[in-house]
């Protein structure tokens, strides 16, 4: 019935209809809301790059969604490629009126918002891998189904990109550790519904955070991230800048959003950036 390698026309895969841009705008671009514009493009290199290039001319709340990204990026310059209309690939332009030193919470905030929105609309239990991955369970195995990339755009703006695998089948996964909402037995894979839910959740959490002047505790963000973070309480290996490696137990998230790792010698180290590997007990 379906084919992911059809003619390339908008209905080459009947399980993957295009997004309804007009309907999404009616639902999300509201007079007193955060979202000021919403554009759906058939294909682009990177929605983050597209928004960053126009950051000075666009107001806060601009949203770009791509049916397909040919140069999608994750952290550490990793690529993020998926079949057309198989996921949600979006970027939002934010210009937060909060102290810049708190902007590092935005990827974590986006993760909380995505997990909150998708848990309701897709009916799937998701968790967060610090600092920016969304995890689902596929056959009892932890799989990455989404990722977040935040990038500064000029002096006062930040572009936050979010990619979510929605209907990828097992034979379409880029790597064995990847997953999708479909493979996690989602009750809904309707991308319009999922996108509305994610953006409404992001608007809520961003509003709470800005009203609290970016304070992660006062806004409830730190507590929500901690509650949904699969990394905490686990043994981890952190591959740090400068080819340094740190291994220990992930015990907390500090006020700056850093992962606090308890090391063998009884001390702790706060990790601000790095590649985190969840280790099994036998590792």
N, C-alpha and C positions, 0 to 999 in steps of 0.2 A: 504494500500500500504506500509506503514511504520510501524515499531515497534521499540521502544526504548528498548525493552526487548527481543531481538532476541537471536540468538545462540552465540553472542559474537564475531563472525567472522568479518572480515574487512568490509563486506557489509551487516551486519545484519540490518542496517538502511539505505535504499537507499538515504534518504535525507541527510545523514551524511557521505559522502565519506571521506577517509583519506586524509591528506595533501600530496602534491606532493613535497617531500623533495628535489629531484634533481632539479626540476624547481625553487623552492624557493632559492636554493643555487646559481643557475645560475643568478637569478635576483638580489640577495642581497649581495653575497660575491664577491666583486669586488676589483681589485688590489689597488686602492687608496681610498677605502671606509672604514667606521668604522667597518663593520661586517667582522670578520675574520674566523668564522666557524658557521655553523648552523646544529644542529642535531635535528631530530624529533624522539622521543621515543614513543612507543605504550602506555606504562604506567609507572608511577614512583610515589614515595611518594610525593616529592616536587622538582620542578625544581630549586627553590632557594637553597635548601639544596644541590642538585647535583652540581650546579655551585660553591657554596661556598666551597665545599670540594676540588675543583680543582682550586681554584682561583690563587694559587701560580704558578701553572704549565701552565696555559692558558694565552694567550695574551688578551689584551683588545679587546672587540668586539665579544667574544664568545656568542653564542645564543643557548639555549636549549628550544625546544617546545615539550610539551607533549600532546598526544591525550587524555590522562586521567591522573588526579592526584588523588591519594588515600589519601594523607595527605596535600592537599593544605591549605595554611595558609593566613589569612588576618591579619590586625592589631589587637592588643590586644589578640593574640593567638586564634582568631576565625578561624573556619574551612571554607574551600572553596571547596565544593564538587559539581560536576556536571556530568551528563552522558557523556560517552566517545564520543569524536568528536562533542560535542555540543557547544564548545566554543574555545577560543584561550587562552592557558595557557602557558606562556613563561617567561623566565628569561634571562637577559642580564648581562654580566660582564663588568663593567666600571672601569677605573683607571684614574680618572680625574686629570689633572695637573693644579689644581686650589686650592686656599686656602681651607683647610678642613672645616673652619667655614661656607663655602658656600655650602657644600655638602648637607645640608638640603633642598636645592632647587630641588634636583634630583627627588623626588616623584612628586613634583608639575610640573616639566618639563615634566616628563613622562605623566602626566595627560593632559597637553596641547597638547603634541604630539599625544596621542591617540585620543583625541577629534577632533583634526585637521584632522588626517588621516581617522578616521571613518566617520566623517561628509561628506567627499568627496566620499569615496568608498561605504559606506552603504546608503548614502542619508538620514541620520537620524540626527535630531538636538540633540546633546548631551550637557550636562553641567557638571560642576565640583562641587562636594561638598567637601569643605575643610576638611581634607587635601588630601584625596587620593581616593575618590569615583567618578565613572562615572555614571551620571544619564541620563535616557531617560524618555519620557512621554508615558505612556500606558493608553489609555482611559482617558486622562486628568489628570492622577495621576503620581506623581514623583516616579520613581522606580530606584533602583540601578541595573546597568547592568555590572559594572566592578569595580575592585579594584586594588590598587597598594601597594606593600610592598617592601621597600628598607632596606637592611641589610648590615652592614659592614662585609667585609671578609678580615681579616688580616689588615696590616697597610695601604696599598695603594689602596685597591680595595673596590668596593661596588657592590652588586648584587641587581638588580631591577627586581622584579617580577610583571607581569601584567596578570590579569585574566579578560576575557570578555565573558559574556554569549551571544552566537550568536543565536542558534536555539532552546533554551529551550522553551517548550510549557508551558501553564499555569499550567497543572497538574504535571509538573516536577520541578517547582520552589521550592527552599528550604524553603523560607519564603514568606509570602504575599507581602512584600515590595520589593521583587526582581523583575527584569524584564529581557528582552533580546532584542537584535536587531530585531529578528523576531516579537516579540509582539509589537515593536514600528514601525512596518510596513516598515522595511528596504527594499530598492530596490534591494539589493544584500546581500545574506548571504553566499557567496562563501568565505570560510575561507582562501584559498590561496590568493585571491585578497585583503581581509581585512588585512591579516598578512603583505603582502608586503607593503601596504599603511601605516600601523602603524610603521613598522620598518624604512621605508624611512623618515617618518615624525620625528621619534625619532632621526635618524641620523642628520637631518637638525637642529633640535632644540638644540641637544647636541653640535653640531659643533659651533653654534652661541654662546652658553653659554661658552664653553671652550675658544673660540677666545676672548671673553670679560672678560677672567680671572674669570669666575663665577659671574660676576656682573649682577644681575637680571634686573636692569634698562637698562644698556647699551646693553644687549642682546635682549631686547624686551620681555623677559620672564615675568617680573612682570606685564607689561601692558596686555599681552595676557592672563595670568591667571586671572587677575582682570576682564577682559572683559567676560570671559567664566564661571565665578564662580557664581553658584546659591546661595551660602551662603551669599554673600555680599548683604546688603540691607534688610536682613531678621532678624527677631527676632529668637534668638537661645538660646539653653541651652548647656553649656559646662560641661560635667562630667570630672573633672580634677583629676590628680593623688592625692592620699591621701584622696579620698572620698569627695573632695570639689566640689561644684557646683556653676557655674556662669551663670547668665541669663542676657541678654541684646540684643542690636542691633549690628550685625556684620557690621562694618563700613569701614574697610580697611584691606589691606594686607601690612605689613611693610617690610622693606628691608631684614629682615631675614626670610621672608616667614611665619611669625606668623600672626594669625588672631586677629585683633584689635576689641575688644568688648566694646561698650559704655554701662556703667552700670547706674543704676537708680540714683545714687548720682551725676551724671554729670561727673564722671571720666571715664577713659578708662583702659582696661587691655589687654595686648598682650598675647595670648594663644599660647604656643609653641607645646603642645601635649595635646590631650584629645579627648573624644568622643563628637561629635557635633550633636545635634538634631535640625532640622529645626522646629520651632514652628509656628502654625497657629495663626491668630489674636485672635481667641477665646481662645487659650491656655494661 
